[in-house]
Amino acid sequence: MNAWQRFRHHLAYHPVQLGVLALVAGGILAGANRLTAVEIGKRQSEDLNSSIAQVIPATMHDNDMVADAIVVPDGHGQQIKVYRARQRQRVSAVAFEIDTHGYSPTPIKLIMGIDRNGQILGVRVLSHSETPGLGDKIDSKKTHWIFAFAGKSLHNPGAKGWHVKQAGGDFDQFTGATISPRAVVKAVKKALEFYQRHEAQIAAADHPTEGGA
């Protein structure tokens, strides 16, 4: 009987065998988790880029907006991740996500694009649980209502106009559903105010090309 055969009959053989198998299995699982995490990260980045593309035209930037982001406190205990669009290294626009509550207890998640002058480039709903056939009309897949924000700013339509028409403002509400559009209008106005407060901080990231062009 050789040494290997003697070891196989030793009491320690089975614990050692189980230990080796556990190490191999652990290594396989760890490798699979790393590969899965990388794949999930890629998908999340693709989804984010797709969302940003809906509110920031490709012609407005020559950088990777997802990689060019800063975190800005909103003054209410929240941290807002701001994605910056650049042309020739100058910040030309920004995009960031905002949450609000409509009829459903689940938040309405929005993404918003604003140009350097504080004018809205676009607003889109990322997710919501508003009532089908009523509040869900805030979604661009259902109606064109959300497109009405493009071109607006804090001064257009002005303070009185930043309400639904039922409350004397400029924005349509839906028949039988005013809570959802009212919540979105309020959230968009607050987002414009956030941008106005932090515009200097965001634009301070400018790195003009040689010659100041």
Buried (B, 14 or more C-beta within 10 A) or exposed (E): EEEEEEEEEEEEEEEEEEEEEEEEEEEEEEEEEEEEEEEEEEEEEEEBEEBBBBBBBEEBBEBEBBEBBBEBEBEEEEEBEBBBBBBEEBBBBBBBBBEBEBBBEEBBBBBBBBBBEBBBBBBBBBEBBBBEEBBBBBBBEBEEBBEBBEEBBBEEBEEEBBBBEEEEBBBBBBEEBBBBBBBBBBBBBBBBBBBEEBBEEBEEBEEEEEEEE
